[in-house]
Amino acid sequence: MNKPYIEFHLREAQEALNNILESLRGDPDYDYGPYWVDMQHLYRHINTAWNARDAADEQAATLSQEDFDRWGQYPADLDIL
C-alpha cells in the first residue's frame, strides 16, 4: 500500500471538499457550472487514492496519461452501499 500517495490524494480531496463547502456557504454565484467542475476534481482525488493504492513510487512519480485516466475512474471494485 502506497500510503504517501494515498495521503497526498486524500489531503487534496479534503482541500477540494473544503473549497466546495466554502463556496456553497459564501458565494451567491456558485452554481451548477463551478460545482460540476469542483466535484470532478474532488472525485478524481478520491478515486485515485483508492485505485492507485498499490502503485509503486516510480509509477506514481512518473504518472502516465493512461494511469491518470485509469486511476481517476470510479473504482470497479467498490460496491455502493
Distance bins in CASP14 RR format, pairs under 12 A and 6 or more apart:
PFRMAT RR
TARGET T0000
AUTHOR 0000-0000-0000
RMODE 2
METHOD distances of the structure
MODEL  1
1 7 0 0 0 0 0 1 0 0 0 0 0
1 49 0 0 0 0 0 1 0 0 0 0 0
1 50 0 0 0 0 0 1 0 0 0 0 0
1 52 0 0 0 0 0 1 0 0 0 0 0
1 53 1 0 1 0 0 0 0 0 0 0 0
1 54 1 0 0 1 0 0 0 0 0 0 0
1 55 0 0 0 0 1 0 0 0 0 0 0
1 56 0 0 0 0 0 1 0 0 0 0 0
1 57 0 0 0 0 0 1 0 0 0 0 0
2 8 0 0 0 0 1 0 0 0 0 0 0
2 9 0 0 0 0 0 1 0 0 0 0 0
2 48 0 0 0 0 0 1 0 0 0 0 0
2 49 0 0 0 0 1 0 0 0 0 0 0
2 50 0 0 0 0 0 1 0 0 0 0 0
2 51 0 0 0 0 0 1 0 0 0 0 0
2 52 1 0 0 1 0 0 0 0 0 0 0
2 53 1 0 0 1 0 0 0 0 0 0 0
2 54 1 0 0 1 0 0 0 0 0 0 0
2 55 1 0 1 0 0 0 0 0 0 0 0
2 56 1 0 0 1 0 0 0 0 0 0 0
2 57 1 0 0 1 0 0 0 0 0 0 0
2 58 0 0 0 0 0 1 0 0 0 0 0
2 59 0 0 0 0 1 0 0 0 0 0 0
2 60 1 0 0 1 0 0 0 0 0 0 0
2 61 0 0 0 0 0 1 0 0 0 0 0
2 71 0 0 0 0 0 1 0 0 0 0 0
3 9 0 0 0 0 0 1 0 0 0 0 0
3 10 0 0 0 0 0 1 0 0 0 0 0
3 49 0 0 0 0 0 1 0 0 0 0 0
3 52 0 0 0 0 0 1 0 0 0 0 0
3 53 0 0 0 0 1 0 0 0 0 0 0
3 54 0 0 0 0 0 1 0 0 0 0 0
3 55 0 0 0 0 0 1 0 0 0 0 0
3 57 0 0 0 0 0 1 0 0 0 0 0
3 60 0 0 0 0 0 1 0 0 0 0 0
4 10 0 0 0 0 0 1 0 0 0 0 0
4 11 0 0 0 0 0 1 0 0 0 0 0
4 49 0 0 0 0 0 1 0 0 0 0 0
4 52 0 0 0 0 0 1 0 0 0 0 0
4 53 0 0 0 0 0 1 0 0 0 0 0
4 55 0 0 0 0 0 1 0 0 0 0 0
4 56 0 0 0 0 0 1 0 0 0 0 0
4 57 1 0 0 1 0 0 0 0 0 0 0
4 60 0 0 0 0 1 0 0 0 0 0 0
4 61 0 0 0 0 0 1 0 0 0 0 0
5 11 0 0 0 0 0 1 0 0 0 0 0
5 12 0 0 0 0 0 1 0 0 0 0 0
5 45 0 0 0 0 0 1 0 0 0 0 0
5 48 0 0 0 0 1 0 0 0 0 0 0
5 49 1 0 0 1 0 0 0 0 0 0 0
5 50 0 0 0 0 0 1 0 0 0 0 0
5 51 0 0 0 0 0 1 0 0 0 0 0
5 52 1 0 0 1 0 0 0 0 0 0 0
5 53 1 0 0 1 0 0 0 0 0 0 0
5 54 0 0 0 0 1 0 0 0 0 0 0
5 55 1 0 1 0 0 0 0 0 0 0 0
5 56 0 0 0 0 1 0 0 0 0 0 0
5 57 1 0 0 1 0 0 0 0 0 0 0
5 58 0 0 0 0 0 1 0 0 0 0 0
5 59 0 0 0 0 1 0 0 0 0 0 0
5 60 1 0 1 0 0 0 0 0 0 0 0
5 61 0 0 0 0 1 0 0 0 0 0 0
5 63 0 0 0 0 0 1 0 0 0 0 0
5 67 0 0 0 0 0 1 0 0 0 0 0
5 71 0 0 0 0 1 0 0 0 0 0 0
6 12 0 0 0 0 0 1 0 0 0 0 0
6 13 0 0 0 0 0 1 0 0 0 0 0
6 45 0 0 0 0 0 1 0 0 0 0 0
6 46 0 0 0 0 0 1 0 0 0 0 0
6 47 0 0 0 0 0 1 0 0 0 0 0
6 48 0 0 0 0 1 0 0 0 0 0 0
6 49 1 0 1 0 0 0 0 0 0 0 0
6 50 0 0 0 0 1 0 0 0 0 0 0
6 51 0 0 0 0 0 1 0 0 0 0 0
6 52 1 0 0 1 0 0 0 0 0 0 0
6 53 1 0 1 0 0 0 0 0 0 0 0
6 54 0 0 0 0 1 0 0 0 0 0 0
6 55 0 0 0 0 1 0 0 0 0 0 0
6 60 0 0 0 0 1 0 0 0 0 0 0
6 71 0 0 0 0 0 1 0 0 0 0 0
7 13 0 0 0 0 0 1 0 0 0 0 0
7 14 0 0 0 0 0 1 0 0 0 0 0
7 45 0 0 0 0 0 1 0 0 0 0 0
7 48 0 0 0 0 0 1 0 0 0 0 0
7 49 0 0 0 0 1 0 0 0 0 0 0
7 52 0 0 0 0 0 1 0 0 0 0 0
7 53 0 0 0 0 0 1 0 0 0 0 0
7 60 0 0 0 0 0 1 0 0 0 0 0
8 14 0 0 0 0 0 1 0 0 0 0 0
8 15 0 0 0 0 0 1 0 0 0 0 0
8 45 0 0 0 0 1 0 0 0 0 0 0
8 48 0 0 0 0 1 0 0 0 0 0 0
8 49 0 0 0 0 1 0 0 0 0 0 0
8 52 0 0 0 0 1 0 0 0 0 0 0
8 53 0 0 0 0 0 1 0 0 0 0 0
8 55 0 0 0 0 0 1 0 0 0 0 0
8 57 0 0 0 0 0 1 0 0 0 0 0
8 60 0 0 0 0 1 0 0 0 0 0 0
8 61 0 0 0 0 0 1 0 0 0 0 0
8 63 0 0 0 0 0 1 0 0 0 0 0
9 15 0 0 0 0 0 1 0 0 0 0 0
9 16 0 0 0 0 0 1 0 0 0 0 0
9 41 0 0 0 0 0 1 0 0 0 0 0
9 42 0 0 0 0 0 1 0 0 0 0 0
9 43 0 0 0 0 0 1 0 0 0 0 0
9 44 0 0 0 0 1 0 0 0 0 0 0
9 45 1 0 1 0 0 0 0 0 0 0 0
9 46 1 0 0 1 0 0 0 0 0 0 0
9 47 0 0 0 0 1 0 0 0 0 0 0
9 48 1 0 1 0 0 0 0 0 0 0 0
9 49 1 1 0 0 0 0 0 0 0 0 0
9 50 0 0 0 0 1 0 0 0 0 0 0
9 51 0 0 0 0 1 0 0 0 0 0 0
9 52 1 0 0 1 0 0 0 0 0 0 0
9 53 0 0 0 0 1 0 0 0 0 0 0
9 55 0 0 0 0 0 1 0 0 0 0 0
9 60 0 0 0 0 1 0 0 0 0 0 0
9 63 0 0 0 0 0 1 0 0 0 0 0
9 68 0 0 0 0 0 1 0 0 0 0 0
9 71 0 0 0 0 1 0 0 0 0 0 0
9 72 0 0 0 0 1 0 0 0 0 0 0
10 16 0 0 0 0 0 1 0 0 0 0 0
10 17 0 0 0 0 0 1 0 0 0 0 0
10 42 0 0 0 0 0 1 0 0 0 0 0
10 45 1 0 0 1 0 0 0 0 0 0 0
10 46 1 0 0 1 0 0 0 0 0 0 0
10 47 0 0 0 0 0 1 0 0 0 0 0
10 48 0 0 0 0 1 0 0 0 0 0 0
10 49 1 0 1 0 0 0 0 0 0 0 0
10 50 0 0 0 0 1 0 0 0 0 0 0
10 52 0 0 0 0 0 1 0 0 0 0 0
10 53 0 0 0 0 0 1 0 0 0 0 0
11 17 0 0 0 0 0 1 0 0 0 0 0
11 18 0 0 0 0 0 1 0 0 0 0 0
11 45 0 0 0 0 1 0 0 0 0 0 0
11 46 0 0 0 0 0 1 0 0 0 0 0
11 48 0 0 0 0 0 1 0 0 0 0 0
11 49 0 0 0 0 1 0 0 0 0 0 0
12 18 0 0 0 0 0 1 0 0 0 0 0
12 19 0 0 0 0 0 1 0 0 0 0 0
12 41 0 0 0 0 1 0 0 0 0 0 0
12 42 0 0 0 0 1 0 0 0 0 0 0
12 43 0 0 0 0 0 1 0 0 0 0 0
12 44 0 0 0 0 1 0 0 0 0 0 0
12 45 1 0 1 0 0 0 0 0 0 0 0
12 46 0 0 0 0 1 0 0 0 0 0 0
12 47 0 0 0 0 0 1 0 0 0 0 0
12 48 0 0 0 0 1 0 0 0 0 0 0
12 49 0 0 0 0 1 0 0 0 0 0 0
13 19 0 0 0 0 0 1 0 0 0 0 0
13 20 0 0 0 0 0 1 0 0 0 0 0
13 38 0 0 0 0 0 1 0 0 0 0 0
13 39 0 0 0 0 0 1 0 0 0 0 0
13 40 0 0 0 0 0 1 0 0 0 0 0
13 41 0 0 0 0 1 0 0 0 0 0 0
13 42 1 0 1 0 0 0 0 0 0 0 0
13 43 0 0 0 0 1 0 0 0 0 0 0
13 44 0 0 0 0 1 0 0 0 0 0 0
13 45 1 1 0 0 0 0 0 0 0 0 0
13 46 1 0 1 0 0 0 0 0 0 0 0
13 47 0 0 0 0 1 0 0 0 0 0 0
13 48 0 0 0 0 1 0 0 0 0 0 0
13 49 1 0 0 1 0 0 0 0 0 0 0
13 50 0 0 0 0 0 1 0 0 0 0 0
13 72 0 0 0 0 0 1 0 0 0 0 0
14 20 0 0 0 0 0 1 0 0 0 0 0
14 21 0 0 0 0 0 1 0 0 0 0 0
14 42 0 0 0 0 1 0 0 0 0 0 0
14 45 0 0 0 0 1 0 0 0 0 0 0
14 46 0 0 0 0 1 0 0 0 0 0 0
14 49 0 0 0 0 0 1 0 0 0 0 0
15 21 0 0 0 0 0 1 0 0 0 0 0
15 22 0 0 0 0 0 1 0 0 0 0 0
15 38 0 0 0 0 0 1 0 0 0 0 0
15 41 0 0 0 0 1 0 0 0 0 0 0
15 42 0 0 0 0 1 0 0 0 0 0 0
15 45 0 0 0 0 1 0 0 0 0 0 0
16 22 0 0 0 0 0 1 0 0 0 0 0
16 23 0 0 0 0 0 1 0 0 0 0 0
16 35 0 0 0 0 0 1 0 0 0 0 0
16 37 0 0 0 0 0 1 0 0 0 0 0
16 38 1 0 0 1 0 0 0 0 0 0 0
16 39 0 0 0 0 1 0 0 0 0 0 0
16 40 0 0 0 0 1 0 0 0 0 0 0
16 41 1 0 1 0 0 0 0 0 0 0 0
16 42 1 0 1 0 0 0 0 0 0 0 0
16 43 0 0 0 0 1 0 0 0 0 0 0
16 44 0 0 0 0 1 0 0 0 0 0 0
16 45 1 0 0 1 0 0 0 0 0 0 0
16 46 0 0 0 0 1 0 0 0 0 0 0
16 48 0 0 0 0 0 1 0 0 0 0 0
16 49 0 0 0 0 0 1 0 0 0 0 0
17 23 0 0 0 0 0 1 0 0 0 0 0
17 24 0 0 0 0 0 1 0 0 0 0 0
17 38 0 0 0 0 1 0 0 0 0 0 0
17 39 0 0 0 0 1 0 0 0 0 0 0
17 41 0 0 0 0 1 0 0 0 0 0 0
17 42 1 0 1 0 0 0 0 0 0 0 0
17 43 0 0 0 0 0 1 0 0 0 0 0
17 45 0 0 0 0 1 0 0 0 0 0 0
17 46 0 0 0 0 1 0 0 0 0 0 0
18 24 0 0 0 0 0 1 0 0 0 0 0
18 25 0 0 0 0 0 1 0 0 0 0 0
18 38 0 0 0 0 0 1 0 0 0 0 0
18 42 0 0 0 0 0 1 0 0 0 0 0
19 25 0 0 0 0 0 1 0 0 0 0 0
19 26 0 0 0 0 0 1 0 0 0 0 0
19 27 0 0 0 0 0 1 0 0 0 0 0
19 30 0 0 0 0 0 1 0 0 0 0 0
19 34 0 0 0 0 1 0 0 0 0 0 0
19 35 0 0 0 0 0 1 0 0 0 0 0
19 37 0 0 0 0 0 1 0 0 0 0 0
19 38 1 0 0 1 0 0 0 0 0 0 0
19 39 0 0 0 0 0 1 0 0 0 0 0
19 41 0 0 0 0 1 0 0 0 0 0 0
19 42 0 0 0 0 1 0 0 0 0 0 0
19 45 0 0 0 0 0 1 0 0 0 0 0
20 26 0 0 0 0 0 1 0 0 0 0 0
20 27 0 0 0 0 0 1 0 0 0 0 0
20 30 0 0 0 0 1 0 0 0 0 0 0
20 34 0 0 0 0 1 0 0 0 0 0 0
20 35 1 0 0 1 0 0 0 0 0 0 0
20 36 0 0 0 0 0 1 0 0 0 0 0
20 37 0 0 0 0 0 1 0 0 0 0 0
20 38 1 0 1 0 0 0 0 0 0 0 0
20 39 1 0 0 1 0 0 0 0 0 0 0
20 40 0 0 0 0 0 1 0 0 0 0 0
20 41 0 0 0 0 1 0 0 0 0 0 0
20 42 1 0 0 1 0 0 0 0 0 0 0
20 43 0 0 0 0 0 1 0 0 0 0 0
21 27 0 0 0 0 0 1 0 0 0 0 0
21 30 0 0 0 0 0 1 0 0 0 0 0
21 35 0 0 0 0 0 1 0 0 0 0 0
21 38 0 0 0 0 0 1 0 0 0 0 0
21 42 0 0 0 0 0 1 0 0 0 0 0
22 30 0 0 0 0 1 0 0 0 0 0 0
22 34 0 0 0 0 0 1 0 0 0 0 0
22 38 0 0 0 0 0 1 0 0 0 0 0
23 29 0 0 0 0 1 0 0 0 0 0 0
23 30 1 0 1 0 0 0 0 0 0 0 0
23 31 0 0 0 0 1 0 0 0 0 0 0
23 33 0 0 0 0 0 1 0 0 0 0 0
23 34 1 0 0 1 0 0 0 0 0 0 0
23 35 1 0 0 1 0 0 0 0 0 0 0
23 37 0 0 0 0 0 1 0 0 0 0 0
23 38 1 0 0 1 0 0 0 0 0 0 0
23 39 0 0 0 0 0 1 0 0 0 0 0
23 42 0 0 0 0 0 1 0 0 0 0 0
24 30 1 0 0 1 0 0 0 0 0 0 0
24 31 0 0 0 0 0 1 0 0 0 0 0
24 34 0 0 0 0 0 1 0 0 0 0 0
24 35 0 0 0 0 1 0 0 0 0 0 0
24 38 0 0 0 0 1 0 0 0 0 0 0
24 39 0 0 0 0 0 1 0 0 0 0 0
27 34 0 0 0 0 1 0 0 0 0 0 0
27 35 0 0 0 0 0 1 0 0 0 0 0
27 38 0 0 0 0 0 1 0 0 0 0 0
29 35 0 0 0 0 0 1 0 0 0 0 0
30 36 0 0 0 0 0 1 0 0 0 0 0
30 37 0 0 0 0 0 1 0 0 0 0 0
30 38 0 0 0 0 1 0 0 0 0 0 0
31 37 0 0 0 0 0 1 0 0 0 0 0
31 38 0 0 0 0 0 1 0 0 0 0 0
32 38 0 0 0 0 0 1 0 0 0 0 0
32 39 0 0 0 0 0 1 0 0 0 0 0
33 39 0 0 0 0 1 0 0 0 0 0 0
33 40 0 0 0 0 0 1 0 0 0 0 0
34 40 0 0 0 0 0 1 0 0 0 0 0
34 41 0 0 0 0 0 1 0 0 0 0 0
35 41 0 0 0 0 0 1 0 0 0 0 0
35 42 0 0 0 0 0 1 0 0 0 0 0
36 42 0 0 0 0 0 1 0 0 0 0 0
36 43 0 0 0 0 0 1 0 0 0 0 0
37 43 0 0 0 0 0 1 0 0 0 0 0
37 44 0 0 0 0 0 1 0 0 0 0 0
38 44 0 0 0 0 0 1 0 0 0 0 0
38 45 0 0 0 0 0 1 0 0 0 0 0
39 45 0 0 0 0 0 1 0 0 0 0 0
39 46 0 0 0 0 0 1 0 0 0 0 0
39 47 0 0 0 0 0 1 0 0 0 0 0
40 46 0 0 0 0 0 1 0 0 0 0 0
40 47 0 0 0 0 0 1 0 0 0 0 0
40 72 0 0 0 0 1 0 0 0 0 0 0
40 73 0 0 0 0 0 1 0 0 0 0 0
40 74 0 0 0 0 0 1 0 0 0 0 0
41 47 0 0 0 0 0 1 0 0 0 0 0
41 48 0 0 0 0 0 1 0 0 0 0 0
41 72 0 0 0 0 0 1 0 0 0 0 0
42 48 0 0 0 0 0 1 0 0 0 0 0
42 49 0 0 0 0 0 1 0 0 0 0 0
42 72 0 0 0 0 0 1 0 0 0 0 0
43 49 0 0 0 0 0 1 0 0 0 0 0
43 50 0 0 0 0 0 1 0 0 0 0 0
43 51 0 0 0 0 0 1 0 0 0 0 0
43 71 0 0 0 0 0 1 0 0 0 0 0
43 72 1 0 0 1 0 0 0 0 0 0 0
43 73 0 0 0 0 1 0 0 0 0 0 0
43 74 1 0 0 1 0 0 0 0 0 0 0
43 75 0 0 0 0 0 1 0 0 0 0 0
44 50 0 0 0 0 0 1 0 0 0 0 0
44 51 0 0 0 0 0 1 0 0 0 0 0
44 52 0 0 0 0 0 1 0 0 0 0 0
44 68 0 0 0 0 1 0 0 0 0 0 0
44 69 0 0 0 0 0 1 0 0 0 0 0
44 70 0 0 0 0 0 1 0 0 0 0 0
44 71 0 0 0 0 1 0 0 0 0 0 0
44 72 1 0 1 0 0 0 0 0 0 0 0
44 73 0 0 0 0 1 0 0 0 0 0 0
44 74 0 0 0 0 0 1 0 0 0 0 0
45 51 0 0 0 0 0 1 0 0 0 0 0
45 52 0 0 0 0 0 1 0 0 0 0 0
45 68 0 0 0 0 0 1 0 0 0 0 0
45 71 0 0 0 0 0 1 0 0 0 0 0
45 72 0 0 0 0 1 0 0 0 0 0 0
46 52 0 0 0 0 0 1 0 0 0 0 0
46 53 0 0 0 0 0 1 0 0 0 0 0
46 71 0 0 0 0 0 1 0 0 0 0 0
46 72 0 0 0 0 1 0 0 0 0 0 0
46 73 0 0 0 0 0 1 0 0 0 0 0
46 74 0 0 0 0 1 0 0 0 0 0 0
46 75 0 0 0 0 1 0 0 0 0 0 0
46 78 0 0 0 0 0 1 0 0 0 0 0
47 53 0 0 0 0 0 1 0 0 0 0 0
47 68 0 0 0 0 0 1 0 0 0 0 0
47 69 0 0 0 0 0 1 0 0 0 0 0
47 70 0 0 0 0 1 0 0 0 0 0 0
47 71 1 0 0 1 0 0 0 0 0 0 0
47 72 1 0 1 0 0 0 0 0 0 0 0
47 73 1 0 0 1 0 0 0 0 0 0 0
47 74 1 0 1 0 0 0 0 0 0 0 0
47 75 1 0 0 1 0 0 0 0 0 0 0
47 76 0 0 0 0 0 1 0 0 0 0 0
47 77 0 0 0 0 0 1 0 0 0 0 0
47 78 0 0 0 0 1 0 0 0 0 0 0
48 55 0 0 0 0 1 0 0 0 0 0 0
48 60 0 0 0 0 1 0 0 0 0 0 0
48 63 0 0 0 0 1 0 0 0 0 0 0
48 67 0 0 0 0 1 0 0 0 0 0 0
48 68 0 0 0 0 1 0 0 0 0 0 0
48 69 0 0 0 0 0 1 0 0 0 0 0
48 70 0 0 0 0 1 0 0 0 0 0 0
48 71 1 0 1 0 0 0 0 0 0 0 0
48 72 1 0 1 0 0 0 0 0 0 0 0
48 73 0 0 0 0 1 0 0 0 0 0 0
48 74 0 0 0 0 0 1 0 0 0 0 0
48 75 0 0 0 0 1 0 0 0 0 0 0
49 55 0 0 0 0 0 1 0 0 0 0 0
49 60 0 0 0 0 0 1 0 0 0 0 0
49 71 0 0 0 0 1 0 0 0 0 0 0
49 72 0 0 0 0 1 0 0 0 0 0 0
49 75 0 0 0 0 1 0 0 0 0 0 0
49 78 0 0 0 0 0 1 0 0 0 0 0
50 70 0 0 0 0 0 1 0 0 0 0 0
50 71 0 0 0 0 1 0 0 0 0 0 0
50 72 0 0 0 0 1 0 0 0 0 0 0
50 73 0 0 0 0 0 1 0 0 0 0 0
50 74 0 0 0 0 1 0 0 0 0 0 0
50 75 1 0 1 0 0 0 0 0 0 0 0
50 76 0 0 0 0 0 1 0 0 0 0 0
50 77 0 0 0 0 1 0 0 0 0 0 0
50 78 1 0 0 1 0 0 0 0 0 0 0
51 60 0 0 0 0 0 1 0 0 0 0 0
51 67 0 0 0 0 1 0 0 0 0 0 0
51 68 0 0 0 0 0 1 0 0 0 0 0
51 69 0 0 0 0 0 1 0 0 0 0 0
51 70 1 0 0 1 0 0 0 0 0 0 0
51 71 1 0 1 0 0 0 0 0 0 0 0
51 72 1 0 0 1 0 0 0 0 0 0 0
51 73 1 0 0 1 0 0 0 0 0 0 0
51 74 0 0 0 0 1 0 0 0 0 0 0
51 75 1 0 1 0 0 0 0 0 0 0 0
51 76 0 0 0 0 1 0 0 0 0 0 0
51 77 0 0 0 0 1 0 0 0 0 0 0
51 78 0 0 0 0 1 0 0 0 0 0 0
52 59 0 0 0 0 1 0 0 0 0 0 0
52 60 1 0 0 1 0 0 0 0 0 0 0
52 61 0 0 0 0 0 1 0 0 0 0 0
52 63 0 0 0 0 1 0 0 0 0 0 0
52 64 0 0 0 0 0 1 0 0 0 0 0
52 67 1 0 0 1 0 0 0 0 0 0 0
52 68 0 0 0 0 1 0 0 0 0 0 0
52 69 0 0 0 0 0 1 0 0 0 0 0
52 70 0 0 0 0 1 0 0 0 0 0 0
52 71 1 0 1 0 0 0 0 0 0 0 0
52 72 0 0 0 0 1 0 0 0 0 0 0
52 73 0 0 0 0 0 1 0 0 0 0 0
52 75 0 0 0 0 0 1 0 0 0 0 0
53 59 0 0 0 0 0 1 0 0 0 0 0
53 60 0 0 0 0 0 1 0 0 0 0 0
53 71 0 0 0 0 1 0 0 0 0 0 0
53 75 0 0 0 0 1 0 0 0 0 0 0
53 77 0 0 0 0 0 1 0 0 0 0 0
53 78 0 0 0 0 0 1 0 0 0 0 0
54 60 0 0 0 0 0 1 0 0 0 0 0
54 71 0 0 0 0 0 1 0 0 0 0 0
54 77 0 0 0 0 0 1 0 0 0 0 0
55 61 0 0 0 0 1 0 0 0 0 0 0
55 62 0 0 0 0 0 1 0 0 0 0 0
55 63 0 0 0 0 1 0 0 0 0 0 0
55 64 0 0 0 0 0 1 0 0 0 0 0
55 67 1 0 0 1 0 0 0 0 0 0 0
55 68 0 0 0 0 0 1 0 0 0 0 0
55 70 0 0 0 0 0 1 0 0 0 0 0
55 71 1 0 0 1 0 0 0 0 0 0 0
56 62 0 0 0 0 1 0 0 0 0 0 0
56 63 0 0 0 0 0 1 0 0 0 0 0
56 67 0 0 0 0 0 1 0 0 0 0 0
57 63 0 0 0 0 0 1 0 0 0 0 0
58 64 0 0 0 0 0 1 0 0 0 0 0
58 67 0 0 0 0 0 1 0 0 0 0 0
59 66 0 0 0 0 0 1 0 0 0 0 0
59 67 1 0 0 1 0 0 0 0 0 0 0
59 68 0 0 0 0 0 1 0 0 0 0 0
59 70 0 0 0 0 0 1 0 0 0 0 0
59 71 0 0 0 0 1 0 0 0 0 0 0
60 67 0 0 0 0 1 0 0 0 0 0 0
60 68 0 0 0 0 0 1 0 0 0 0 0
60 71 0 0 0 0 1 0 0 0 0 0 0
61 67 0 0 0 0 0 1 0 0 0 0 0
62 68 0 0 0 0 0 1 0 0 0 0 0
63 69 0 0 0 0 0 1 0 0 0 0 0
63 70 0 0 0 0 0 1 0 0 0 0 0
63 71 0 0 0 0 1 0 0 0 0 0 0
63 72 0 0 0 0 0 1 0 0 0 0 0
64 70 0 0 0 0 1 0 0 0 0 0 0
64 71 0 0 0 0 0 1 0 0 0 0 0
65 71 0 0 0 0 0 1 0 0 0 0 0
65 72 0 0 0 0 0 1 0 0 0 0 0
66 72 0 0 0 0 0 1 0 0 0 0 0
66 73 0 0 0 0 0 1 0 0 0 0 0
67 73 0 0 0 0 0 1 0 0 0 0 0
70 76 0 0 0 0 0 1 0 0 0 0 0
74 80 0 0 0 0 1 0 0 0 0 0 0
END
